Amino acid sequence: MMETPAETLVPDPSAREELPSWEKRRSPALRDKIDAAVLLQQRGWLLGRPGGTPWSLSRTKRVTEALCAVVMLIVLSPLLVMVAASIKLTSQGPVFFIQQRTGFRGRRFGMVKFRTMVVNAEELKESLRHLNKHGAGSVDFKIDRDPRVTAIGQWLRRSSLDELPNLLNVVRGDMRLVGPRPTSFDAHRYHNHHLGRLSIYPGITGLWQISGRSEIDFDDRVALDLAYISQQSPWLDLKILLKTPFKVVSGHGAS
């Protein structure tokens, strides 16, 4: 693969004033590294023209998936109400859990989920880091049989019903239906070879979810995310969306 000349990887300093406020708050060094990473997929999705808008950043994908999310929220509203009531009746605390996640170009946003843990779960995280299935020093954090998870939360996680409120993030524009899963840790903790996954908006489902879910470590997830970015198309999204329910029903890799 031909390397991109170094001078094309550094954004024009005069353009920084045009950056949105959330981008201006980033350190220039991190912005430059992310700018270099997003060059991975700047090819028009419709005509294949270099420098064009890729599918995952297109207005077509944004509008289509937001409309689909609205329809899904309406259709699933009875189920959403039942899940909310079961959480409220079986544990103390709010129905929803809003966690800061890392999305497009490292932007932090509040991802909405049904609460599956005790209310002080974040405060207990560091004390349980030695149980991390990916290693105590890993940037990713997963625990088998996490003691912070409530009884109803275990069922919600196995069925992935806890993620249904992510549809609200799709409507808001923070997420898409298909894309890399947003991480709880911010972009400063990403290694350089991880930053390419920030090239597009995060999604509710993706290649990771249909390939092994929590059984895959973060480096393997990044490899799948970069494969999706390089191959992205409406047809690949449709394939992933059609396969996701079968993976969810099987419960393979859920935690």
Number of C-alpha atoms within 10 A of each C-alpha: 3 4 5 10 8 8 8 11 16 16 15 10 8 7 8 12 9 9 10 9 9 10 15 13 11 15 10 15 10 16 19 15 16 24 20 20 20 19 15 14 23 19 17 16 19 13 10 12 12 12 11 15 18 24 23 24 17 14 12 12 19 21 15 12 20 22 14 14 22 15 13 13 18 10 11 12 12 11 13 18 10 11 18 17 12 14 22 15 12 12 18 10 15 13 17 17 18 13 15 17 21 23 27 20 21 27 18 20 18 15 24 20 20 24 25 23 20 17 17 10 13 12 9 13 14 11 9 16 17 13 16 18 16 19 15 14 10 13 18 16 21 18 17 11 9 14 13 18 17 18 14 17 23 18 15 19 19 17 18 18 17 23 17 18 20 22 27 18 21 26 20 12 14 23 28 29 26 25 25 30 24 23 20 17 16 16 23 12 10 16 11 14 12 19 23 25 31 26 26 23 26 26 20 21 21 26 26 23 23 19 17 16 20 20 17 15 18 18 14 12 24 20 17 19 26 23 13 21 24 14 12 19 16 15 10 15 21 12 12 20 18 12 17 18 14 12 18 19 11 12 16 17 16 18 19
